[in-house]
Amino acid sequence: MSRTNAVKHDPLTTQIRRQFSDRSNQRFLHSLPTFKVVNELPEPLRTLLEKLDAQESSTRGR
């Protein structure tokens, strides 16, 4: 069976497509808040990541 035929007959794929095309579901999804990407990390997280990098670097040097 070719890949396109397998996708057409996959019940999960079919169900997901139905869910996305359902008008009530579309209204619900459009009502959700939009998310934005924040380019900066909070300072506590940045500090922890720097400590982790330093520890990994010292471990590799052994």
KARAPE-V227516 format. One record per residue. PHI is phi in whole degrees, -180 to 180 (999 if undefined). D_FIRST is the distance of its C-alpha to the first C-alpha in whole Angstrom. Layout:
PHI & D_FIRST
PHI & D_FIRST
This chain:
999 & 0
-73 & 4
-63 & 7
-66 & 8
-68 & 6
-64 & 6
-67 & 10
-65 & 11
-98 & 10
-75 & 12
-64 & 15
-66 & 17
-60 & 16
-61 & 17
-65 & 20
-63 & 21
-61 & 21
-63 & 23
-62 & 26
-69 & 26
-88 & 27
-68 & 29
-63 & 33
-66 & 35
-68 & 32
-62 & 33
-61 & 37
-62 & 37
-63 & 35
-72 & 37
-82 & 40
-69 & 39
-67 & 41
-82 & 40
-109 & 40
-125 & 41
-88 & 41
-100 & 44
-81 & 45
-109 & 48
-89 & 48
-63 & 50
-56 & 53
-60 & 53
-69 & 49
-61 & 50
-63 & 53
-63 & 51
-66 & 48
-65 & 51
-64 & 52
-63 & 49
-60 & 48
-64 & 52
-66 & 51
-64 & 48
-65 & 50
-69 & 53
-72 & 51
-69 & 49
-74 & 52
-75 & 53
